[in-house]
Amino acid sequence: MHRCEIRERNEDLVISCKEMKGEANEEIKAERKVICNDNEEHPEPTNIMRGEETGGVSVIQRMISYGATDPLLSDRDQFPTFFRSVPNELSQHAGVAELLVHMGWTWVGIVASHDDDGEQESEELEAVMTRHGICVEFTEKVSSKPQMVIENEQSAMVISGSSTNVVVLCGSSTALFVFLHTHLVPVHVGKILIMPEKWNIYASIGTLFPSPFSGSLSFGFKHGEIHGLKDFLQDIHISTRPGDIFINDFWVMSFHCAPLSLSGVKKEMYELLLDGPLPSCTGKEDVKTLPMSYYDLYKFRTSYATYNAVYAMAHALHEMCGKLSTMNPLERIMEHELKKKLHEHIKNIRFQNTAGDEVFFDDKGNFPPVYDIINNIGLADGTWIANTVGSFNASAPDGRRLVINRTAVVWPSQFREGITFKEKETKKKNQPKMENIDDN
């Protein structure tokens, strides 16, 4: 994947991309050279936003984000030129609420991170749930900070002792991830987790501790095939990119070994999660030896959002450069003003990408609010599978927004009886009384 921004430099309009992970860089370079005949390399890092990495809101002008989901960014008064190739987070909250109602889960708990993200998201989520008639038994705030260990233990007791068997996660995934591993894994509580999109990367390493994650349901950005990406990923090796923190993390999670650059607190965290010291990587690790199900797990969802963001910008630039090329010298006096209005070209783009999906933005700069619903399954042999069992489209008509194949869901082993009981009780309540039938 790449972080890209569009900006002015020496009166020229350029795209600056910094390689992150996943995206086929040669394809991006070729696209960049075609647009506006730009043949220069501009390797500077950029400020494009990705989910939790943003901290406080800091938006540059004329930008397409591939991961910032904060609802505030839809405010056109504050952010008139901001676009994103992912949906507004509020649409995900609506999807969670409709999933809960559809399943008959109207008595739930919320576990949020003890920070601004957790505070905001839990409030928004509970408000949406309330409008759908869902009652919240508890809202627990947890933290990865050592000084919060007593509070975390109290939260774990509340969760394990609660009457609900459905727990919705929200907020910073890092804090919740550590909490689940240290407090809920040792004592399996037989509850199902409902997880937001940002949790898919953590669910992917659930083979290390499948108890809380196996059987969970998560929301994920819509995925699509990126031609050549899988082959590109299979050729990656840590020796060619020793300073890439993302590849280092990928190596630790995939091969359970420590790269040379892994040290300090981060190494200690991984050794805690893996229950022991990490051996040094040998250099013989090969991505091609990983099972194909490993790649199916990721579905390249964030890469796909990045892919759409880059090509949306490319299409907008192509349109703008086409207009510039037809201008006479007098009209070119206004070129600087035209550059400032790049967002008008972005706003109006509409095209079909190579995966066959239509790419466009709504009037608030958001991508179509479509999610996959994923069932995360940890098998006894250590294989981890992520099955797409449904979808949610917030822009679809009522009654057609949520689609789920309930029979395809693999539930947590200690959760099935609770669900079966609730289903039986619901069926009993919905059956007509015999006396009413007789009276007719």
Backbone torsions as a table, in degrees:
resi	resn	phi	psi	omega
1	MET	NA	161.2	-178.7
2	HIS	-130.8	149.6	169.8
3	ARG	-101.7	123.7	-173.8
4	CYS	-131.4	146.0	172.7
5	GLU	-137.9	156.2	175.9
6	ILE	-112.3	130.6	-177.0
7	ARG	-156.2	170.1	177.9
8	GLU	-94.9	140.6	175.4
9	ARG	-149.3	118.6	-177.8
10	ASN	53.4	43.9	178.8
11	GLU	65.8	11.2	176.0
12	ASP	-110.8	149.3	178.0
13	LEU	-97.6	122.5	-175.4
14	VAL	-131.7	156.3	170.9
15	ILE	-104.0	131.4	176.1
16	SER	-113.1	124.0	-178.2
17	CYS	-125.6	136.4	173.8
18	LYS	-119.8	123.4	-175.9
19	GLU	-66.3	133.2	176.4
20	MET	-110.4	-77.0	178.6
21	LYS	-163.6	152.8	167.9
22	GLY	90.1	-53.4	-171.1
23	GLU	-71.6	145.2	178.3
24	ALA	-74.1	103.6	-169.5
25	ASN	-66.3	-31.9	-179.6
26	GLU	-64.0	-36.7	179.5
27	GLU	-65.7	-40.5	179.2
28	ILE	-67.6	-42.0	179.1
29	LYS	-60.4	-42.6	-179.6
30	ALA	-62.7	-41.9	179.5
31	GLU	-63.1	-40.8	-177.7
32	ARG	-66.3	-37.1	-178.1
33	LYS	-70.6	-31.3	-179.7
34	VAL	-70.6	-41.4	-175.2
35	ILE	-67.3	123.9	176.3
36	CYS	56.8	22.1	179.0
37	ASN	55.5	35.4	-179.9
38	ASP	-83.8	110.3	-178.8
39	ASN	-107.7	6.2	-179.1
40	GLU	-90.5	155.6	173.8
41	GLU	-96.2	132.8	-180.0
42	HIS	-129.5	84.7	-170.9
43	PRO	-85.2	9.7	-175.0
44	GLU	-64.3	145.2	174.4
45	PRO	-67.5	160.8	-175.1
46	THR	-128.2	-177.9	-174.8
47	ASN	-111.2	16.9	-178.1
48	ILE	-62.5	145.6	-167.7
49	MET	-98.6	144.1	178.8
50	ARG	-135.7	104.4	171.7
51	GLY	43.9	-123.3	-174.5
52	GLU	-68.6	-18.2	-174.0
53	GLU	-66.7	-14.8	-172.8
54	THR	-72.5	-29.4	-173.9
55	GLY	61.0	-120.2	173.9
56	GLY	-72.5	158.4	-178.2
57	VAL	-74.4	121.4	179.3
58	SER	-139.7	100.5	-170.4
59	VAL	-112.3	130.8	173.2
60	ILE	-92.0	161.7	-176.3
61	GLN	-74.0	153.3	174.9
62	ARG	51.1	61.2	-175.1
63	MET	-127.3	145.7	171.5
64	ILE	-116.5	117.3	179.3
65	SER	-90.7	147.2	177.3
66	TYR	-107.1	10.1	-179.0
67	GLY	-160.0	-6.0	-178.8
68	ALA	-78.1	115.5	-174.6
69	THR	-109.9	1.9	-176.8
70	ASP	-56.8	127.4	-179.8
71	PRO	-59.0	-28.2	-178.4
72	LEU	-58.1	-29.7	-176.3
73	LEU	-71.3	-7.9	175.7
74	SER	-84.8	-4.9	179.7
75	ASP	-74.6	104.8	-176.4
76	ARG	-69.9	-19.1	176.0
77	ASP	-70.3	-41.1	-180.0
78	GLN	-85.9	-35.9	-174.8
79	PHE	-130.0	69.8	-173.3
80	PRO	-69.2	-19.4	-175.9
81	THR	-119.1	22.6	-178.6
82	PHE	-96.6	134.0	177.3
83	PHE	-133.0	158.5	178.3
84	ARG	-148.4	144.3	-178.5
85	SER	-93.7	22.4	174.5
86	VAL	-133.3	160.1	-178.8
87	PRO	-74.1	160.8	170.0
88	ASN	-63.8	136.9	-176.3
89	GLU	-59.1	-28.8	-179.1
90	LEU	-61.4	-32.1	179.0
91	SER	-67.7	-30.7	176.0
92	GLN	-68.8	-40.5	176.5
93	HIS	-58.7	-41.4	178.4
94	ALA	-62.6	-39.7	178.8
95	GLY	-64.2	-41.3	177.5
96	VAL	-60.8	-46.4	-179.3
97	ALA	-61.9	-44.2	-179.1
98	GLU	-68.2	-33.2	175.7
99	LEU	-64.8	-44.4	179.7
100	LEU	-61.2	-44.2	179.8
101	VAL	-64.2	-44.2	-179.3
102	HIS	-59.6	-38.5	-179.2
103	MET	-81.3	-8.6	-177.7
104	GLY	81.1	18.8	-179.5
105	TRP	-95.9	87.1	-177.0
106	THR	-107.2	10.9	177.2
107	TRP	-132.7	101.3	-169.4
108	VAL	-133.1	170.4	172.9
109	GLY	-120.4	157.1	177.6
110	ILE	-122.5	132.3	172.9
111	VAL	-119.0	120.7	-176.1
112	ALA	-125.1	156.5	175.6
113	SER	-72.9	147.3	-177.7
114	HIS	-86.0	70.1	-180.0
115	ASP	-157.4	-176.7	-177.4
116	ASP	-62.0	-40.5	179.2
117	ASP	-60.7	-47.0	-179.4
118	GLY	-63.9	-40.2	179.6
119	GLU	-62.2	-49.4	-177.3
120	GLN	-66.2	-47.7	-176.3
121	GLU	-67.5	-38.6	179.7
122	SER	-66.3	-37.4	177.3
123	GLU	-65.9	-45.0	179.3
124	GLU	-63.8	-43.6	-178.3
125	LEU	-64.9	-44.4	-179.6
126	GLU	-64.9	-36.5	178.0
127	ALA	-63.1	-42.8	178.9
128	VAL	-66.3	-42.2	179.2
129	MET	-61.1	-43.1	-179.7
130	THR	-59.5	-40.9	178.9
131	ARG	-64.9	-23.1	179.1
132	HIS	-96.7	8.4	177.4
133	GLY	78.2	23.0	179.9
134	ILE	-98.4	133.5	179.5
135	CYS	-99.9	139.7	-178.7
136	VAL	-105.8	116.6	-178.6
137	GLU	-72.1	-39.4	-179.4
138	PHE	-154.0	154.6	169.1
139	THR	-129.9	108.8	-177.8
140	GLU	-105.9	133.6	177.9
141	LYS	-104.5	125.0	-176.8
142	VAL	-124.7	160.9	-174.9
143	SER	-141.9	156.1	175.4
144	SER	-92.0	-0.2	-178.3
145	LYS	-75.4	135.4	-178.5
146	PRO	-57.1	-34.0	-177.5
147	GLN	-70.8	-7.5	-179.5
148	MET	-101.5	13.2	-173.2
149	VAL	-61.9	-38.9	180.0
150	ILE	-65.6	-45.3	178.3
151	GLU	-61.7	-39.0	178.7
152	ASN	-64.0	-40.4	178.6
153	GLU	-63.7	-38.9	177.2
154	GLN	-65.1	-40.2	178.0
155	SER	-63.2	-41.2	179.2
156	ALA	-61.0	-38.9	178.3
157	MET	-66.0	-40.6	178.4
158	VAL	-62.5	-44.9	-177.2
159	ILE	-65.8	-50.2	-177.2
160	SER	-67.3	-27.6	-179.4
161	GLY	-93.6	1.7	-177.3
162	SER	-76.2	161.0	-179.8
163	SER	-85.6	-19.7	178.9
164	THR	-77.5	150.4	175.2
165	ASN	-116.7	20.0	177.4
166	VAL	-127.0	121.9	-178.2
167	VAL	-123.0	126.0	179.7
168	VAL	-102.0	130.0	-179.8
169	LEU	-99.2	146.1	175.4
170	CYS	-158.3	161.8	-179.4
171	GLY	97.1	-156.6	-177.5
172	SER	-67.7	119.9	-175.8
173	SER	-69.1	-28.4	-178.9
174	THR	-62.9	-48.4	-179.7
175	ALA	-63.0	-42.2	-178.9
176	LEU	-68.9	-36.1	179.8
177	PHE	-61.1	-48.4	179.4
178	VAL	-63.3	-41.6	-179.8
179	PHE	-61.8	-46.5	-178.4
180	LEU	-62.2	-39.9	-178.4
181	HIS	-68.5	-43.9	-172.8
182	THR	-84.2	-23.4	-173.3
183	HIS	-118.0	-31.1	-176.0
184	LEU	-104.4	-20.0	179.3
185	VAL	-68.0	-44.8	-179.0
186	PRO	-59.0	-31.2	-179.9
187	VAL	-123.3	99.5	-178.7
188	HIS	-68.2	125.3	-172.1
189	VAL	-102.0	0.8	175.4
190	GLY	66.1	32.3	179.9
191	LYS	-114.3	151.6	177.3
192	ILE	-95.8	139.6	178.8
193	LEU	-99.6	135.5	171.9
194	ILE	-109.9	118.5	-168.6
195	MET	-120.0	143.7	177.1
196	PRO	-76.0	174.5	-175.2
197	GLU	-55.3	-42.3	-174.7
198	LYS	-62.2	-12.1	-177.9
199	TRP	-86.4	-7.6	-175.0
200	ASN	-61.0	-35.9	179.6
201	ILE	-67.2	-33.3	179.0
202	TYR	-77.8	-36.1	176.6
203	ALA	-62.5	-27.7	-177.5
204	SER	-67.0	-22.5	177.8
205	ILE	-106.4	25.1	179.7
206	GLY	-68.1	-11.9	177.4
207	THR	-62.4	-19.3	178.5
208	LEU	-72.3	-28.1	-177.9
209	PHE	-158.8	78.6	-170.6
210	PRO	-71.5	-15.2	-171.7
211	SER	-51.7	-55.1	-176.4
212	PRO	-79.9	-23.0	-175.0
213	PHE	-92.2	-33.5	-175.9
214	SER	-64.3	128.4	-176.9
215	GLY	89.7	-4.2	-178.7
216	SER	-70.8	161.8	174.9
217	LEU	-117.5	133.1	179.2
218	SER	-132.9	156.0	175.2
219	PHE	-96.4	141.2	179.8
220	GLY	-138.1	146.8	174.3
221	PHE	-57.1	146.6	177.5
222	LYS	-57.3	136.8	-179.0
223	HIS	-108.7	159.3	176.9
224	GLY	-153.7	160.3	-177.7
225	GLU	-76.8	131.1	173.9
226	ILE	-107.5	111.8	-174.3
227	HIS	-58.6	124.8	176.0
228	GLY	88.4	-8.8	-174.9
229	LEU	-68.9	-42.2	-178.1
230	LYS	-62.8	-41.7	177.8
231	ASP	-63.3	-39.7	178.7
232	PHE	-61.4	-44.5	-179.1
233	LEU	-65.4	-36.9	-177.6
234	GLN	-69.4	-17.2	178.1
235	ASP	-91.8	-2.2	-179.5
236	ILE	-70.3	139.2	172.4
237	HIS	-142.1	141.4	-174.4
238	ILE	-63.6	-26.2	-178.5
239	SER	-67.1	-25.6	-180.0
240	THR	-87.0	-13.2	-179.8
241	ARG	-140.4	61.7	-173.3
242	PRO	-63.6	-24.4	-177.7
243	GLY	-95.8	3.8	-178.3
244	ASP	-81.8	109.9	-175.3
245	ILE	-65.3	-30.6	-178.7
246	PHE	-70.4	-41.4	178.1
247	ILE	-68.8	-35.2	175.5
248	ASN	-59.1	-47.4	178.3
249	ASP	-62.1	-43.3	178.8
250	PHE	-58.5	-41.4	-178.7
251	TRP	-65.8	-44.1	180.0
252	VAL	-62.9	-46.6	-177.0
253	MET	-68.2	-32.9	-175.3
254	SER	-85.7	-39.7	-172.7
255	PHE	-114.3	-2.1	177.1
256	HIS	54.0	45.3	176.4
257	CYS	-136.6	164.4	-175.6
258	ALA	-104.0	116.6	172.1
259	PRO	-65.1	162.2	-178.4
260	LEU	-59.2	-32.9	-175.9
261	SER	-82.5	-5.8	-179.0
262	LEU	-83.2	121.1	-178.7
263	SER	-158.1	178.2	173.3
264	GLY	64.9	-145.6	-174.5
265	VAL	-61.7	-38.1	-177.8
266	LYS	-65.1	-40.7	177.6
267	LYS	-64.8	-41.0	178.5
268	GLU	-61.7	-38.5	179.5
269	MET	-64.0	-45.0	179.8
270	TYR	-65.1	-38.2	179.4
271	GLU	-68.0	-31.2	174.4
272	LEU	-66.2	-44.3	-178.3
273	LEU	-68.7	-32.1	-177.7
274	LEU	-94.7	3.8	175.1
275	ASP	59.2	42.8	175.5
276	GLY	157.9	170.1	-179.8
277	PRO	-60.5	145.2	178.0
278	LEU	-92.5	128.2	174.2
279	PRO	-70.7	155.4	178.1
280	SER	-69.8	144.6	176.2
281	CYS	-66.5	143.1	-176.6
282	THR	-90.3	-19.0	-175.0
283	GLY	92.1	-7.8	179.4
284	LYS	-94.7	-0.4	178.7
285	GLU	-61.9	140.3	-176.5
286	ASP	-134.1	122.3	-179.4
287	VAL	-59.5	-30.3	-178.0
288	LYS	-64.8	-19.4	-179.8
289	THR	-81.1	-11.3	178.3
290	LEU	-71.2	143.9	-178.9
291	PRO	-63.9	150.3	-179.6
292	MET	-61.2	-28.9	178.4
293	SER	-61.4	-24.8	178.2
294	TYR	-63.0	-40.4	178.7
295	TYR	-74.8	-36.8	176.5
296	ASP	-60.8	-30.8	-178.8
297	LEU	-59.4	-47.5	-175.1
298	TYR	-74.9	-37.8	-176.1
299	LYS	57.0	8.7	175.1
300	PHE	53.2	44.0	-173.8
301	ARG	-68.5	-47.5	178.6
302	THR	-69.5	-36.6	176.2
303	SER	-61.0	-38.2	-179.8
304	TYR	-67.1	-38.7	176.6
305	ALA	-64.5	-40.0	177.2
306	THR	-64.3	-44.2	179.0
307	TYR	-56.6	-47.2	179.5
308	ASN	-66.0	-37.0	179.5
309	ALA	-64.0	-45.3	-178.8
310	VAL	-64.3	-44.6	-177.6
311	TYR	-73.9	-28.4	173.3
312	ALA	-63.4	-43.9	177.2
313	MET	-63.7	-40.7	179.8
314	ALA	-61.6	-43.0	179.0
315	HIS	-64.5	-42.4	179.6
316	ALA	-63.6	-43.2	178.4
317	LEU	-64.0	-39.3	179.1
318	HIS	-61.4	-43.8	178.3
319	GLU	-63.4	-44.0	-177.9
320	MET	-67.0	-42.8	-179.8
321	CYS	-66.2	-32.6	176.3
322	GLY	-62.5	-39.4	178.0
323	LYS	-68.9	-38.1	179.2
324	LEU	-63.2	-37.7	-175.9
325	SER	-68.1	-20.7	-178.9
326	THR	-93.5	-2.4	-177.3
327	MET	-78.3	145.4	172.1
328	ASN	-85.1	167.8	-175.6
329	PRO	-54.1	-36.7	-179.4
330	LEU	-66.1	-41.0	-179.3
331	GLU	-67.7	-28.3	-178.1
332	ARG	-66.8	-11.9	174.0
333	ILE	-60.0	-29.8	-177.3
334	MET	-91.4	9.1	-177.0
335	GLU	-57.6	-41.7	-179.0
336	HIS	-59.9	-40.9	178.9
337	GLU	-66.7	-35.8	-179.5
338	LEU	-65.2	-38.5	178.2
339	LYS	-60.7	-38.6	-180.0
340	LYS	-63.7	-20.2	-177.7
341	LYS	-101.8	25.1	178.1
342	LEU	-55.3	-33.6	-177.3
343	HIS	-62.1	-24.7	176.6
344	GLU	-65.1	-37.5	178.4
345	HIS	-71.5	-38.8	177.5
346	ILE	-63.5	-42.7	-177.0
347	LYS	-60.5	-31.6	-173.5
348	ASN	-98.1	0.6	-178.1
349	ILE	-69.1	145.4	175.3
350	ARG	-158.9	112.9	-177.7
351	PHE	-151.4	166.3	177.9
352	GLN	-103.1	125.2	-178.9
353	ASN	-81.0	-179.9	-175.4
354	THR	-67.7	-17.2	177.1
355	ALA	-87.2	-3.4	179.3
356	GLY	90.0	5.1	179.1
357	ASP	-91.9	145.3	178.7
358	GLU	-83.5	132.0	-177.9
359	VAL	-110.9	122.2	177.4
360	PHE	-164.5	168.2	178.5
361	PHE	-120.6	147.4	176.4
362	ASP	-81.1	-174.8	-173.7
363	ASP	-68.9	-9.9	177.2
364	LYS	-108.1	11.7	176.9
365	GLY	82.6	10.5	-178.3
366	ASN	-92.1	153.5	173.8
367	PHE	-80.3	159.8	176.9
368	PRO	-52.2	130.8	-174.4
369	PRO	-79.4	72.3	-178.0
370	VAL	-118.4	131.4	179.9
371	TYR	-128.8	149.6	164.9
372	ASP	-89.3	148.1	172.7
373	ILE	-106.9	123.9	-168.7
374	ILE	-116.4	135.6	174.4
375	ASN	-104.3	115.4	-177.0
376	ASN	-92.7	124.0	-172.0
377	ILE	-127.3	120.7	174.3
378	GLY	-99.1	118.5	-177.5
379	LEU	-91.5	163.4	-175.2
380	ALA	-63.7	-28.9	-177.8
381	ASP	-84.5	7.7	178.7
382	GLY	92.5	-6.7	177.6
383	THR	-71.7	140.5	-180.0
384	TRP	-119.3	123.5	-175.3
385	ILE	-118.5	140.6	174.3
386	ALA	-120.0	103.1	-179.2
387	ASN	-95.6	131.2	172.7
388	THR	-80.4	116.1	-175.0
389	VAL	-113.1	0.0	180.0
390	GLY	-178.1	-172.4	179.5
391	SER	-153.8	161.6	175.9
392	PHE	-137.4	127.0	179.1
393	ASN	-124.0	103.9	-175.1
394	ALA	-67.4	-17.5	-178.8
395	SER	-93.7	-2.9	179.1
396	ALA	-76.8	160.9	178.3
397	PRO	-62.2	153.8	177.2
398	ASP	-55.6	139.9	-178.9
399	GLY	89.8	-12.8	-179.8
400	ARG	-126.2	8.8	-177.4
401	ARG	-74.8	-39.1	-176.7
402	LEU	-107.4	128.3	175.1
403	VAL	-128.3	126.2	179.9
404	ILE	-148.2	136.7	176.2
405	ASN	-93.0	91.2	-172.4
406	ARG	-62.7	-33.0	-178.1
407	THR	-72.4	-16.2	-179.6
408	ALA	-85.7	-11.2	-176.8
409	VAL	-76.3	131.2	173.1
410	VAL	-98.8	114.2	-174.8
411	TRP	-85.9	157.3	171.5
412	PRO	-58.0	143.9	-172.9
413	SER	-58.0	-38.8	-177.9
414	GLN	-89.7	3.7	-178.4
415	PHE	-99.3	-24.9	-172.8
416	ARG	-58.2	-44.3	-177.8
417	GLU	-61.0	-41.2	178.9
418	GLY	-61.5	-42.7	179.6
419	ILE	-64.9	-45.0	-179.1
420	THR	-60.5	-41.2	179.3
421	PHE	-62.1	-45.3	-178.9
422	LYS	-64.3	-39.1	179.9
423	GLU	-64.0	-42.4	179.1
424	LYS	-62.3	-42.7	-179.4
425	GLU	-64.4	-39.1	178.9
426	THR	-64.2	-41.9	179.5
427	LYS	-63.8	-39.1	179.0
428	LYS	-62.1	-43.1	-178.9
429	LYS	-65.8	-32.8	-176.2
430	ASN	-84.2	-11.9	179.1
431	GLN	-73.5	137.4	178.6
432	PRO	-67.9	145.2	179.0
433	LYS	-72.7	141.4	-177.2
434	MET	-59.2	-37.3	-178.2
435	GLU	-65.6	-31.9	177.7
436	ASN	-68.5	-38.0	178.9
437	ILE	-66.3	-43.6	179.7
438	ASP	-61.6	-40.2	-178.5
439	ASP	-62.4	-28.1	-179.6
440	ASN	-81.3	NA	NA
